[in-house]
Structures are given as C-alpha cells and as structure tokens.
Amino acid sequence: MLHQSRAPFALKRLPLALSCGLWLAAAGLHAQTAPTEPTPPAAEATLPAAAGATQKVEINGARISDTEQRRRSTASKIIVGREEIEKFGDSTVGDLLKRLPGVTIGGTPGRGGQIRMRGLGNGYTQILLDGERVQGGLSLDSLDPDQIERIEIIRAPTAETGGRAIGGTINIITREGFTRKLNDLKASVAYENGRVQPQLNWSREDKFEALGLDYNLNMGVNRRDTDDRSVVTTTSPTKDYTETDTSRSQRTGVNLGGKLQWKLEGGDSLQVMPFIVHSEGDSDKTGQVIGTAVPMLPFSTSQSHSDSSLTLGRLNSMYKAQIGDGRLEARVGLGMSRSLSNTHRVEQDSEDATAGNGGVATFDDRTLSRERSASLNTKYSLLLENGHNIVSGLELDRSHLSQNRTQLQDGTPLLDANLEQVSDPGDNLQARSMRTAVYSQDEWTINPNWSAYAGLRWEGIRTHSEAPKSDGSTVVGDSSSSVWTPLLHAVWKPEPKGADQVRMSLTRSYRSPPLANLIASTAPSKHNSETSPDRIGNPNLKPELATGIDLAYEYYLPGGGMLSISAFRRDIQDLMRTVPFSRLNPDGSKQYYTQPQNIGDAMTQGVEIDGKLRLTELWPDAPAVDLRANAALYNSKVKEVPGPNNRLDQQAAGSFNLGGDYKLPGTPLTIGGNFNWQPGYTTRLEYDQYAKQNAKRVVDLYAMYQLSPTARLRLTASNLAPRENDTESIVGNETVATQSQSYLNWRLGLELKL
C-alpha cells in the first residue's frame, strides 16, 4: 500500500529560484483566462526555405505546438521539438538534455555522464530510442542532435512505454520528415583548451514519386580532441598522498541514419529504419604520486595508452495496416554491436615490481565485447464508439552478449592472492537474455471535465550465463523475474472549455537487476583495499518494485506560455545496493569485496516546477524575450541505512535552469543563454561509507546571425567560467577526494539550406 506522505517541502525552505517561479504562477493567475485552444507563441522560423516564404508559413502554421501536444496527453509528457533542439547548436545529446525539466547529467561538465531523471540514474531512468530500449553499449553522446526530431520526457510510466521507469522515461525520436523537401548542411568547429574539434552534419528529406517512397537521410562526422586533468588525494591514519593524472583523448565518430517509407494500398505503410554508428579513438595518460603511505605508495609515476572502437548497427522495420475496425502496428528489429578496448600501463616504483625488473611493472588489459539482439513488437489500437481508445501489445526481445577479457602483469596472466591464474565470470562469458511483455491500456474521456487512462503490463526477464574457470569447470548462472505493473492516470479540467488542468497518477514501476550485477565478477585488483575492492555478482537479485503517486497543476497563458507545478513520491521495495564485505586469505590478510544485494525499502519524493512564456505576456511594453525556467528539489531515504543523508545512491538534490532567447528588432541577430545549477549533496551509503558531490554550475550562451534566407552563422560558448568538479568517497577512516577540471568550449557553425 502506498503510504500517505506529508508535504515534502515547506514553501519557506524553497530556494529563491523556485519562489520566483511560484510568484510568476501567482502573477499569471491574475491574467486573463486562457482561451479554449491556447495560441502558440510567435516563433522565428528555424531556417527559411530557399524557394520562398510560403513553405515556411504553411508548415509552421499546420504543426501542433510542443505545448499543445503536452496539454493533450493524458499521461504526463513533456515534448521538446526541433525548434528547441536547434537553439544552442549543441554538439552532443547530453548538452541538450541538461537544460530540460527534471534532467541532470552526472560527471564533469562537458564530458558527458549518466543521464538522470529526478536525480535518479543507474537503471532508474529508462532511455528509449524510437520507443525501444537502447542496447549494445550505445552512448547517447554518440548521436548527433541533428538526428533527433523530438524528445519526450514521460514522468510517470505507461503500459506502452514500459514499467522500468521509477525515475521516468526519456524517449528520443529520430528525424521523421515526409512532409517537406529538405537538404540541410551544417559545418562547425569547436575550440577547447587549445584543441580543435570539427563536426559536419547533413540532412536530406525528399521522395521518389515513381516508387511511392518518402525518405529522410542524415549523416554526421565529428572529431573530438580533449584534455583532461584530475587530482586524487587519499588520506587515512596510514596514508597521505596525491595522484595527479593528465590525459589527452582523440576520438572520431561517424553516424548514419534514415527512414524509408512506402505508402501502400488502403492506407497501409511500411517503414525501414537503418542506423549505424562507428567510433574509434585513443588516449594517453600520465600520472604522478607524491606523499607517504604504509607500507608504501602504489607507484611514483605511470604512463598508459588506451585505444578503443565501437561499431553499432540497427535495422528496424515497421508495418502499419488497417485490420478490421482497428489499426495494427508491427515492428521487427535486428541489432549488433562490437566494442574493443586495449590498455597498456607502465608503473615505476610499483610495490608489486621486483628487483629483477628494475622497479617497473607493466599491465595490459584487452576487452572484446559483442552483442546481438532481435525484437518483435506488435500493437493493436481500437477506437470504440463510446470514446474508449484501447491499445494492446506484445513485445519479445532477445539478446546475446559475449565478452572476452585478458589481463596481464609483466607479460603473464594476472594472479590472485593465492597465486592462481585469474579467470572469473566477467572476464570471459556468454550471456543470453529474453524479455517478454504483454500489455493493454484504455484511454477515454469520461465527461467534459475528466479524462482517464488505465493500463496493465506484465513483463518477464530470463537470463542465462556461462563462464569458464581456470580449473576447466564452467560457472553457470540462471535468473528469472517477472513483474505486474498496474497504471492509472487522470486529468481534471476545472473549466471544460478552459486549458488549465490537474494531473493525477497512481502507478507501479520497477528496476530490473543489470546483467552485470547478476553474473559479473572482476579479477582481484592489484591494490585490493576497502576503497578498491573486488566485485562479485549475485544471481539471486530481485527487481525493485515502486508504488508511485504524481500530482501536477498546469496553467496555460493566453499567448501560448505555460506553468506546471508537480509533486511525486515513490515507495521502493527490495532496494538493490552494493554491499561491502571481506574474507581472510590463507596468509591471514584480508581480501575486500562488494556484491549487489536487496537490502530493504526506500522512499523518494520531490517538487518540480517548469514553465515558459514571452515576457510581453506579463508586461506588454517589455522586450519580446522568450523565457524558460525549471527547478526541482529531491529527497530520499534508505530505511536500512542510518541517517542523516541516507539518500538513494547518486541522487542529485535538485536542479535549476533559467534561459532566454531574444531577437534584436530590426536586425538578423538572435541571442540567448542558459544557466544550469545543481546543488551539492552527501549520500550515506553504509554506516561508515559516504559519497559527496559538490555543487555544479554551467553557463551557456549563443548568438545566431541570419546571413541570408538560406544561410546563418551560429556562435556558442558552452561552460562559460568553468569550475572544477569535486567528489569525495569516504570508507571508514579513509577519504579519497577527486578534483576534475572542466573547460570552456567555443563553437562556430555555418548552417546552410541547399
């Protein structure tokens, strides 16, 4: 049963940014009542057509605005379309997502990181690409924003998108087209810390009338050249040393995508959607350790060289047909990926080096991973006369993963504490997983004031793994789990002909154990300790189950602006967390391990506010600045861990974004910017184990100059006034503090409509 919660935050404790947002809401309530259909704000064309103005006006006028699509959805959904995606000319998807409501990015600014909704990552946030889960090790930063048609942020789960979304779902829809002719070319060059990073993108939309074929194609080529510097300080009663690492990384990536659509007789259609990504690069790193430690420092200096490559291909097809009174949609997908990484590391004065090698130790690590996947998804939609829209579906998804890893020390296989050759699950393995899901949902209008959505989904996952041991035996692991997820959503309009509305959701969602947590182990580390333990898997892990409630109020301004204030809570059962423990070696020393386990219950809750408007909606004589803002506060508690700060692992404490765009009257110049802030936080993982993250602040600015109806120039400054990213890991009386440098990135781009 869902426990009734108190208001998660008192208004007086809200930061200034959130209080200002609530003030704007109050100011809006004194404004004129919104019309039945809010008119979208007058937006500048993203890039005028070469043929004339008629094409520009006709297309933009017919399109339903992102705000209107959000208002019409029964389940809470935020739509981010092409206009918003193109504003900053972002080079990566991560740079784009960090400005969106409720989304935070882990890691150092400008270097990518885990994507989180409501501060929750690590499996709590579901990432979809064209409605299907991202597989094969694909990083969203491998995608180019020019390949994206729109982004859907779904805060509460639905039967169709799946229940593996305790934090929420981000669905990235690739370019669709088929409505106009398009031939765009974008070339840009970035400059960061003395390094140059070129990028080229091409998009084409057209049709072959003779074949009845509509198509769009897109291609991107990019070159990354970056410097990184980090300082890691380890302190304890027996240690006080600092390791400084500097590295240079270079990476080249190519991505190709497209959609081919044939319109068949009777309104049926067939789509084929190929997608290919290939990237390869290398990195050189040097390290130096200064200080004291008992018995001795891990090393004094180090040099390492790494190279890696990733190739991913996906071929999806979708067939739509009228079957009886309903509509059938069938998808078939095939995918493959291959990733290879090699690292060679040399350490001087290593504690493991012997007198015979002159105080030098070498380490080699080679990992080759391959993954194949196949999926079949069918969906049948039926609109009944009484207004019920029923959708039922079946999903089958099968994947096979193989991994081979070789670790050498001084040219021979790495040895464990008992001087035995290491070969554990996670080094060489074969794993298969099979996911089956069935669902049904009904969306209908009860009366002019109420609309509702009810859904039920069952999903089951089976995994099987095999890994050889050095003694010739094989470790076999099998795991299976299944979850029922009932879902209820409702929308209430105080005035049937008005636009304002209240959203309510009562849902069940879950987080399935990652495959690596079920089967994988790592070879014993060279410097095994409490802060550098070995890891073993747990085939008995159960999925986390979460019962959730969401409430939101949406207020729509007459000119197309809107404001949303929402609150949520999730009560989680069978929380998974990595638990440390130790074992005695034959020589009496300790070997430290971590293992994922189900440890008990947890809770997370929060308040979110987001909105956008043109400043003239509040003050008619003000400049025509388009403003957008979002803010959030999050809190969580793990019941089995004593407080304070017994938060969910890596959950950000909140986020804040404030941005605006302004076209200077009588000029071809548009300017804009965004301020992103994430407060720092401390997480207590165990009784004597903590993780700390400092506050993050990122400022982005851009200027766009319209050279001609078919060309424009854009200058972007990302991460203006960069700051260091500081984190701490505390285990017992040992503290490891990491300080990573971030950098300002300038980008100049030319955008052409051919």
C-alpha positions in Angstrom: 0.0 0.0 0.0 1.2 3.5 -0.8 1.9 5.4 2.4 0.4 8.8 2.7 3.1 11.4 2.7 3.3 14.8 4.3 4.1 17.8 2.1 7.8 17.1 1.1 9.0 20.6 1.5 7.8 23.8 3.2 7.4 26.8 1.0 9.6 28.9 3.2 12.5 26.5 2.5 12.3 26.8 -1.2 15.3 28.5 -2.9 14.9 31.9 -4.4 14.6 30.5 -7.9 11.7 28.3 -7.0 10.0 31.0 -5.0 10.3 33.3 -8.1 8.6 30.6 -10.2 5.7 30.4 -7.8 5.4 34.2 -7.9 5.2 34.0 -11.6 2.4 31.5 -11.3 0.5 33.8 -8.9 1.0 36.7 -11.3 -0.3 34.6 -14.1 -3.4 33.7 -12.2 -4.4 37.4 -12.3 -4.0 37.5 -16.0 -6.9 36.9 -18.5 -8.4 33.4 -18.5 -6.8 31.3 -21.2 -8.8 30.6 -24.4 -10.1 27.2 -25.3 -7.1 26.4 -27.5 -4.0 28.4 -26.5 -2.2 30.0 -29.4 1.4 29.1 -29.7 3.9 32.0 -29.3 5.1 33.6 -32.5 8.3 31.8 -33.1 11.1 32.5 -35.5 11.5 30.1 -38.4 14.3 27.6 -37.7 15.7 28.2 -41.2 13.7 29.7 -44.1 13.3 27.8 -47.3 15.2 28.9 -50.4 12.1 28.7 -52.5 10.2 31.5 -50.7 8.2 32.3 -47.6 5.1 30.3 -48.4 6.7 27.0 -47.5 7.9 28.4 -44.1 4.5 29.8 -43.1 2.4 26.9 -44.2 4.4 24.2 -42.4 4.8 26.0 -39.1 1.2 27.0 -39.0 -0.1 23.5 -39.5 2.1 21.9 -36.9 0.7 21.3 -33.4 3.0 23.1 -30.9 5.0 21.2 -28.3 3.0 22.9 -25.6 -0.3 21.8 -27.1 0.9 18.2 -27.5 1.8 18.2 -23.9 -1.6 19.5 -22.9 -3.5 16.9 -24.9 -1.6 13.9 -23.4 -3.5 12.1 -20.6 -0.2 10.8 -19.1 2.2 13.5 -18.1 4.5 14.1 -21.1 6.9 17.0 -21.9 7.6 17.5 -25.6 10.8 19.1 -26.9 10.7 19.7 -30.6 13.1 20.7 -33.3 12.9 24.4 -32.6 14.1 24.0 -29.0 16.7 21.3 -30.1 18.3 23.7 -32.6 18.6 26.8 -30.4 22.0 26.2 -29.0 23.5 24.2 -31.8 24.6 21.5 -29.2 27.2 19.0 -30.4 26.1 16.2 -28.0 22.8 14.9 -26.7 24.0 15.3 -23.1 24.5 19.1 -23.6 20.9 19.3 -24.9 19.3 17.2 -22.1 20.9 19.0 -19.2 18.6 22.0 -19.8 15.4 20.0 -19.8 13.0 19.8 -16.8 13.9 17.3 -14.2 17.0 16.0 -16.1 20.5 16.1 -14.6 23.8 14.8 -16.0 26.4 13.1 -13.8 30.2 13.6 -14.1 32.3 16.6 -15.1 30.5 19.3 -17.2 31.3 18.9 -20.9 32.5 15.3 -20.6 29.1 13.5 -20.7 27.8 11.4 -17.9 24.9 9.3 -16.7 21.5 10.7 -17.6 19.2 11.0 -14.7 15.6 12.0 -14.2 14.5 13.3 -10.8 18.1 12.8 -9.7 17.9 9.1 -10.3 20.2 7.2 -12.7 21.8 3.8 -12.7 18.7 1.9 -14.0 16.0 4.2 -12.5 15.7 6.3 -15.7 14.5 4.5 -18.8 16.2 5.6 -22.0 14.4 4.8 -25.3 15.4 5.4 -28.9 12.3 5.5 -31.1 10.3 3.8 -28.4 12.8 0.9 -27.9 15.4 0.4 -25.2 19.0 1.4 -26.0 21.3 -1.6 -26.3 24.7 -2.6 -27.4 26.6 -0.1 -25.3 25.4 2.9 -27.3 26.1 6.2 -25.6 23.6 8.9 -26.4 26.5 11.2 -26.9 27.3 9.1 -30.0 24.1 10.6 -31.5 24.1 14.0 -33.1 21.2 16.4 -32.1 20.6 16.9 -35.8 19.3 13.3 -36.0 16.6 14.0 -33.4 13.1 15.0 -34.3 11.8 15.5 -30.8 12.4 14.3 -27.2 9.6 13.1 -24.9 10.0 13.3 -21.2 7.5 11.0 -19.5 7.4 11.4 -15.8 5.1 8.5 -14.9 5.2 5.1 -16.6 2.7 3.9 -19.1 1.8 0.4 -20.3 3.1 1.1 -23.8 6.5 2.6 -22.9 7.1 0.1 -20.1 7.4 0.0 -16.3 11.2 0.1 -15.9 10.9 3.8 -15.2 10.9 4.5 -11.5 12.6 7.9 -12.2 10.9 8.4 -15.5 11.4 7.8 -19.2 13.3 9.8 -21.9 12.2 8.8 -25.4 14.3 10.2 -28.2 12.6 10.2 -31.6 14.8 10.3 -34.6 14.0 12.5 -37.6 10.7 11.7 -39.3 10.1 14.2 -42.1 8.0 13.1 -45.1 6.2 16.5 -45.1 8.6 18.7 -47.0 11.7 18.8 -49.0 14.8 19.4 -47.0 18.5 19.5 -47.8 20.5 21.0 -44.9 24.2 21.1 -44.4 25.8 22.2 -41.1 29.6 22.6 -40.6 31.1 23.7 -37.3 34.4 23.8 -35.5 34.9 23.9 -31.7 37.9 25.2 -29.7 38.6 23.9 -26.2 41.8 24.4 -24.2 43.9 24.7 -27.4 42.2 21.8 -29.1 40.2 22.0 -32.3 37.1 19.8 -32.8 35.4 19.8 -36.3 31.9 18.5 -37.0 29.8 18.1 -40.2 26.2 17.1 -40.5 23.9 16.6 -43.5 20.1 16.0 -43.6 18.0 15.2 -46.6 14.3 14.7 -46.9 12.6 14.0 -50.3 10.5 11.5 -52.1 10.7 9.2 -55.2 7.2 9.5 -56.7 7.8 6.6 -59.1 8.5 4.2 -56.3 6.0 5.8 -53.8 8.9 6.3 -51.5 9.3 9.1 -48.9 12.6 9.2 -47.2 14.9 11.1 -44.9 18.6 10.5 -44.5 21.1 12.1 -42.1 24.8 11.7 -41.6 27.2 13.1 -39.1 31.0 13.1 -38.8 32.8 14.5 -35.7 36.3 14.6 -34.3 36.9 15.0 -30.5 40.2 16.2 -29.2 40.2 16.9 -25.4 42.5 17.4 -22.5 41.6 16.2 -19.0 43.2 16.7 -15.6 42.3 15.2 -12.3 43.8 15.2 -8.8 43.0 12.4 -6.4 44.0 12.7 -2.8 43.9 9.7 -0.4 44.1 10.3 3.3 43.9 8.0 6.3 45.9 7.4 9.5 48.5 5.5 7.4 48.2 7.3 4.0 48.5 10.8 2.8 49.3 11.0 -0.9 48.1 12.7 -4.1 47.9 11.3 -7.6 47.8 13.8 -10.4 46.6 12.5 -13.8 46.7 14.4 -17.1 45.5 12.9 -20.4 44.7 13.7 -24.0 42.0 11.9 -25.8 41.2 11.9 -29.5 38.1 10.3 -31.0 36.5 10.2 -34.4 32.9 9.2 -34.9 30.6 8.6 -37.9 26.8 8.1 -37.7 24.3 7.3 -40.4 20.6 7.1 -40.0 17.4 7.3 -42.1 13.8 6.3 -42.5 12.3 5.0 -45.7 8.5 4.9 -46.0 6.3 3.3 -48.6 2.6 4.1 -48.7 0.6 1.0 -49.6 -2.9 0.5 -50.8 -5.7 1.1 -48.3 -3.7 3.5 -46.2 -1.1 0.9 -45.1 2.5 1.8 -44.8 5.9 0.2 -44.5 9.0 1.9 -42.9 12.6 0.7 -42.9 14.9 2.5 -40.4 18.7 1.8 -40.7 21.0 3.2 -38.1 24.8 2.8 -37.9 27.4 4.3 -35.5 31.1 3.8 -35.6 33.7 5.5 -33.5 37.3 4.9 -32.6 39.9 6.8 -30.6 42.9 6.7 -28.3 44.1 8.3 -25.1 47.4 8.9 -23.5 47.7 9.5 -19.7 50.5 10.3 -17.3 50.3 10.1 -13.6 52.4 11.1 -10.6 52.0 10.2 -6.9 53.5 12.3 -4.2 53.2 11.7 -0.4 53.5 8.9 2.1 51.8 5.6 2.7 52.3 2.5 4.8 53.6 0.1 3.7 54.4 2.2 0.6 53.0 4.3 -2.2 51.1 2.4 -5.0 53.6 3.8 -7.6 55.6 7.0 -8.1 54.9 7.7 -11.8 52.8 6.0 -14.5 52.1 6.2 -18.2 49.3 4.5 -20.1 48.0 4.3 -23.6 44.4 3.2 -24.4 42.6 2.7 -27.7 39.1 1.6 -28.3 36.5 1.2 -31.0 32.7 0.8 -31.2 30.6 -0.3 -34.1 26.8 -0.5 -33.7 24.2 -1.3 -36.3 20.5 -1.4 -36.1 17.8 -2.2 -38.7 14.2 -1.7 -37.7 11.1 -2.0 -39.8 7.5 -1.1 -39.0 4.4 -2.1 -40.8 1.1 -0.3 -40.2 -2.2 -1.7 -41.5 -5.9 -1.4 -41.0 -7.2 -4.7 -39.5 -11.0 -4.7 -39.1 -12.0 -1.6 -37.2 -8.6 -1.1 -35.6 -5.0 -0.4 -36.6 -2.1 -2.9 -36.4 1.5 -1.8 -35.9 4.2 -4.4 -36.1 7.9 -3.7 -35.6 10.8 -6.0 -36.2 14.3 -5.0 -35.2 17.8 -6.5 -35.6 20.9 -5.1 -33.9 24.5 -5.8 -33.4 27.4 -4.2 -31.7 31.1 -4.7 -31.2 33.4 -2.9 -28.8 37.1 -3.4 -28.3 39.4 -1.7 -25.8 43.1 -2.1 -25.2 45.1 -0.5 -22.4 48.9 -0.7 -21.7 50.1 0.8 -18.5 53.6 1.2 -17.1 54.2 2.0 -13.4 57.5 2.9 -11.9 58.5 2.0 -8.3 55.4 -0.2 -8.0 55.1 -2.1 -4.8 54.5 -5.2 -7.0 57.6 -4.7 -9.0 60.6 -7.0 -8.2 64.3 -6.1 -8.2 64.7 -8.1 -11.4 62.6 -5.7 -13.5 64.2 -2.5 -12.2 61.2 -1.2 -10.2 59.0 -1.2 -13.3 55.7 -3.1 -13.6 53.6 -3.3 -16.8 49.8 -4.1 -17.1 47.8 -5.0 -20.1 44.1 -5.2 -20.4 42.2 -6.2 -23.5 38.4 -6.5 -23.6 36.3 -7.5 -26.6 32.5 -7.5 -26.3 29.9 -8.5 -28.9 26.2 -8.2 -28.6 23.4 -9.3 -30.9 19.7 -8.6 -30.5 16.4 -9.2 -32.2 13.0 -7.9 -31.3 9.3 -8.2 -32.3 6.7 -5.8 -31.1 3.1 -5.8 -32.1 0.4 -3.3 -31.1 -3.3 -3.2 -32.0 -5.3 0.0 -31.5 -9.1 0.2 -31.5 -11.2 3.4 -31.1 -14.7 2.5 -29.9 -17.8 4.5 -30.4 -18.1 5.4 -26.8 -14.7 7.2 -26.9 -12.5 4.5 -25.5 -9.2 4.1 -27.2 -7.9 0.6 -26.4 -4.3 -0.4 -27.2 -2.9 -3.9 -26.6 0.5 -5.2 -27.4 3.1 -8.0 -27.3 6.9 -7.5 -27.0 9.6 -10.0 -27.5 13.2 -9.0 -27.1 16.2 -11.4 -27.2 19.9 -10.5 -26.8 23.2 -12.4 -26.7 26.3 -11.0 -25.2 29.8 -12.4 -25.4 32.8 -10.9 -23.6 36.5 -11.9 -23.6 39.0 -10.2 -21.3 42.7 -10.7 -20.9 44.7 -9.2 -18.1 48.5 -9.4 -18.0 51.0 -8.3 -15.4 54.6 -8.1 -16.7 53.5 -10.2 -19.6 51.9 -13.0 -17.7 48.3 -13.6 -16.6 47.3 -11.6 -13.6 47.5 -13.6 -10.4 45.1 -13.5 -7.4 46.0 -13.6 -3.7 46.7 -17.4 -3.9 49.0 -17.0 -6.9 46.4 -18.7 -9.1 45.6 -17.6 -12.6 42.5 -15.4 -12.7 39.6 -16.4 -14.9 36.3 -15.4 -13.4 32.9 -14.5 -14.7 33.1 -11.1 -16.2 36.5 -11.9 -17.8 35.1 -14.4 -20.3 31.5 -15.1 -20.5 28.5 -15.9 -22.7 25.1 -14.5 -21.6 21.6 -14.6 -23.1 18.5 -12.7 -22.0 14.9 -13.0 -23.1 12.3 -10.3 -22.3 8.6 -10.9 -22.8 5.9 -8.3 -22.2 2.2 -8.1 -22.8 0.1 -5.0 -22.0 -3.3 -3.4 -22.5 -4.4 0.2 -21.9 -7.5 2.2 -22.3 -7.7 6.0 -22.7 -11.1 7.7 -22.7 -13.0 10.9 -21.9 -15.3 10.4 -19.0 -17.1 13.8 -19.3 -16.1 17.3 -20.3 -14.2 17.7 -17.1 -12.5 14.3 -16.8 -10.3 12.1 -18.9 -8.6 8.9 -17.8 -6.1 6.3 -18.6 -5.9 2.7 -17.2 -3.2 0.2 -18.1 -1.8 -3.2 -17.1 1.5 -4.6 -18.1 3.3 -7.9 -17.4 7.0 -8.2 -18.1 9.3 -11.1 -17.6 13.0 -11.4 -18.0 15.2 -14.6 -18.1 19.0 -14.6 -18.2 21.5 -17.4 -18.7 25.3 -17.1 -18.5 28.3 -19.4 -18.8 31.9 -18.5 -17.9 34.9 -20.8 -17.9 37.2 -21.1 -14.8 40.9 -21.7 -14.8 40.4 -25.3 -13.5 38.4 -26.2 -16.5 35.0 -26.0 -14.9 32.2 -23.7 -16.0 30.2 -21.3 -13.9 26.5 -21.3 -14.9 24.1 -18.7 -13.8 20.4 -18.5 -14.4 18.0 -15.9 -13.3 14.4 -15.0 -13.9 11.9 -12.4 -12.7 8.5 -11.0 -13.6 6.5 -8.0 -12.6 2.9 -6.8 -12.9 2.6 -3.1 -13.3 -0.9 -1.6 -13.0 -1.2 2.1 -14.0 -3.8 4.8 -13.6 -3.7 8.4 -14.9 -6.4 11.1 -14.8 -6.8 14.7 -16.0 -9.3 17.0 -14.5 -10.2 20.4 -16.1 -11.8 22.9 -13.7 -13.4 24.5 -16.7 -14.4 22.2 -19.6 -13.7 24.8 -22.2 -10.5 26.1 -20.5 -6.9 24.9 -20.9 -5.8 24.7 -17.3 -5.8 21.2 -15.8 -4.8 18.9 -12.9 -3.0 15.6 -13.5 -3.1 12.6 -11.2 -1.2 9.3 -11.5 -1.1 6.2 -9.4 1.4 3.7 -10.8 3.7 0.8 -10.2 7.1 0.6 -11.7 10.3 -1.4 -11.2 14.0 -1.5 -11.7 15.4 -4.8 -13.0 18.9 -6.0 -12.0 21.5 -5.1 -14.6 23.0 -8.2 -16.3 26.5 -7.4 -14.9 25.1 -7.4 -11.3 23.7 -10.9 -11.9 26.7 -12.6 -13.4 29.8 -10.5 -13.4 32.9 -10.6 -11.2 36.1 -8.7 -11.6 39.6 -10.1 -11.3 41.3 -9.3 -8.0 42.7 -5.8 -8.1 46.4 -5.2 -7.8 45.8 -2.9 -4.8 42.8 -4.6 -3.0 41.6 -2.5 -0.1 38.4 -1.2 1.4 38.4 1.7 -1.1 39.5 -0.6 -4.0 37.6 -3.9 -3.5 36.9 -6.7 -5.9 33.3 -7.2 -7.2 31.3 -10.4 -7.4 27.8 -10.9 -8.9 24.6 -12.1 -7.3 22.2 -14.3 -9.4 19.5 -14.1 -6.6 18.9 -10.4 -7.0 15.2 -9.5 -7.2 13.9 -6.4 -9.1 13.0 -3.3 -7.1 9.3 -2.5 -7.0 8.0 1.0 -6.6 4.5 2.3 -5.9 4.2 5.9 -7.0 1.9 8.9 -7.0 2.2 12.0 -9.1 0.2 15.3 -8.9 0.6 18.3 -11.2 -1.2 21.5 -11.9 -0.7 23.1 -15.4 -1.6 26.7 -16.1 -1.7 27.9 -19.7 -1.2 31.6 -20.6 -3.2 33.2 -23.4 -0.2 33.8 -25.6 1.0 30.2 -25.5 3.1 30.2 -22.4 2.5 27.7 -19.6 3.5 26.9 -16.0 3.5 23.5 -14.3 3.9 22.7 -10.6 4.1 19.0 -9.7 5.0 16.7 -6.8 5.7 13.0 -6.7 6.6 10.2 -4.3 7.9 6.6 -4.9 7.9 3.9 -2.2 10.5 1.3 -3.2 10.7 -2.3 -2.1 13.7 -4.7 -2.3 16.2 -1.9 -2.9 19.4 -3.1 -4.6 22.6 -1.7 -3.3 26.3 -2.8 -3.4 27.3 -4.1 0.0 31.0 -4.4 1.1 32.4 -7.4 3.0 35.8 -9.1 3.5 37.3 -12.6 3.6 40.5 -13.9 5.1 43.2 -15.1 2.8 45.4 -18.2 3.6 48.2 -15.9 4.7 45.9 -14.1 7.2 45.4 -10.9 5.2 42.0 -9.6 4.2 40.5 -9.6 0.7 37.8 -7.0 0.3 34.7 -7.5 -1.9 31.5 -5.8 -2.9 28.3 -7.6 -4.0 24.9 -6.2 -5.0 22.1 -7.3 -2.6 18.5 -6.5 -1.9 18.7 -4.6 1.4 15.2 -3.4 2.2 12.9 -0.4 1.5 13.4 3.2 0.4 11.5 6.3 -0.5 12.0 9.2 -2.8 9.9 12.4 -3.3 10.2 15.8 -4.8 8.7 19.0 -6.1 9.2 20.2 -9.7 8.2 23.4 -11.5 8.7 24.3 -15.1 7.4 26.9 -17.5 7.9 29.1 -20.5 6.5 32.4 -21.7 7.2 35.5 -23.7 8.0 38.4 -21.4 5.3 40.6 -23.1 2.6 38.3 -21.6 3.4 39.8 -18.2 4.4 43.3 -19.3 3.1 44.4 -22.7 5.9 47.1 -23.1 8.7 44.6 -22.2 11.2 43.3 -24.8 9.9 40.2 -26.7 12.2 37.8 -24.7 11.2 34.2 -24.7 11.8 32.9 -21.1 12.0 29.3 -19.9 12.8 28.0 -16.4 12.6 24.8 -14.4 13.5 24.0 -10.9 13.3 20.9 -8.7 14.1 19.7 -5.2 14.5 16.0 -4.4 14.8 14.0 -1.2 15.1 10.3 -0.5 15.6 7.9 2.4 17.0 4.3 2.5 15.4 2.8 5.6 18.2 0.2 6.3 20.9 2.9 6.4 21.0 5.2 9.4 20.6 8.9 8.8 21.2 11.7 8.2 21.9 11.8 4.4 20.7 8.2 3.9 19.8 9.1 0.3 19.4 6.9 -2.7 22.8 6.3 -4.4 23.9 9.2 -6.6 20.5 11.0 -6.4 21.0 14.7 -7.1 19.5 17.0 -4.5 17.8 19.1 -7.2 18.3 21.2 -10.3 17.6 24.7 -11.7 17.6 26.1 -15.2 16.9 29.6 -16.3 17.2 30.5 -20.0 16.0 33.0 -22.6 16.1 34.0 -26.2 15.8 37.4 -27.8 15.7 38.5 -31.5 17.1 42.1 -31.7 14.4 44.2 -33.5 15.3 45.2 -37.0 18.4 43.0 -37.1 19.2 39.4 -38.3 20.7 38.7 -34.8 19.2 36.4 -32.2 20.9 35.8 -28.8 20.2 33.5 -26.0 21.6 31.7 -23.0 21.0 29.3 -20.1 22.1 29.0 -16.5 22.2 25.4 -15.1 22.8 24.7 -11.4 22.8 21.5 -9.4 23.3 21.8 -5.6 25.9 19.7 -3.8 24.8 16.7 -1.7 26.1 14.0 0.6 25.0 10.4 0.5 25.4 7.9 3.3 25.8 4.5 1.7 26.5 2.4 4.8 27.2 3.1 8.5 30.7 4.4 7.8 30.6 4.9 4.0 29.8 8.2 2.3 29.8 9.8 -1.1 29.9 13.6 -1.6 29.3 15.7 -4.7 30.0 19.4 -4.9 27.6 21.9 -6.5 27.7 22.3 -10.3 27.2 25.5 -12.3 27.2 25.7 -16.1 26.5 28.8 -18.2 25.9 28.5 -21.9 25.5 31.4 -24.4 24.8 31.6 -28.1 24.4 34.2 -30.9 22.8 33.4 -34.3 23.2 35.7 -37.3 20.9 35.2 -40.3 23.2 35.8 -43.3 20.6 35.2 -45.9 17.3 33.3 -46.3 19.3 30.1 -46.8 22.3 30.6 -44.5 23.0 31.5 -40.9 26.0 31.6 -38.6 26.0 30.5 -35.0 28.5 31.1 -32.2 28.1 29.1 -28.9 30.1 29.4 -25.7 29.5 26.3 -23.5 30.5 26.1 -19.9 31.4 29.7 -19.6 33.5 30.4 -16.5 34.3 26.7 -15.9 34.6 25.2 -12.4 36.3 22.1 -11.1 34.1 19.1 -10.3 34.8 17.8 -6.7 33.7 14.5 -5.3 34.7 12.5 -2.2 34.4 8.8 -1.3 34.7 8.0 2.4 35.1 4.5 3.8 35.8 4.2 7.5 38.7 6.5 8.2 40.0 6.7 4.6 39.0 9.5 2.3 39.5 9.7 -1.4 38.9 13.2 -2.8 38.8 13.7 -6.6 39.0 17.1 -8.3 38.4 17.1 -12.1 39.0 20.1 -14.4 36.3 21.3 -16.8 36.8 23.6 -19.7 35.2 26.4 -21.8 34.2 25.3 -25.2 33.7 27.7 -28.1 31.8 26.5 -31.3 31.3 28.4 -34.5 28.9 26.9 -37.1 27.6 27.6 -40.5 24.1 26.3 -41.4 23.0 26.1 -45.0 19.8 25.2 -46.7 20.8 23.8 -50.1 
